[in-house]
């Protein structure tokens, strides 16, 4: 654990967590409401899919398909 004046451990932890998968829609949370998922999906599409043709028709199931296709 870091001392009060040293934030090195905290910074290392946050950097590793962010680098792990910055494109994860759920953000490590298992129980999100539909409204939260929809909001996160809109932000994801704005940030990572600006040129996608199916951007406005995208929902959570199509997000999962796209994510699976990107990893393969």
Buried (B, 14 or more C-beta within 10 A) or exposed (E): EEEEEEEEEEEEEEEEEEEEEEEEBEEEEEEBEEEEBEEBBEEBBEEEBEEEEEEEEBEEEEBEEBEEEEEE
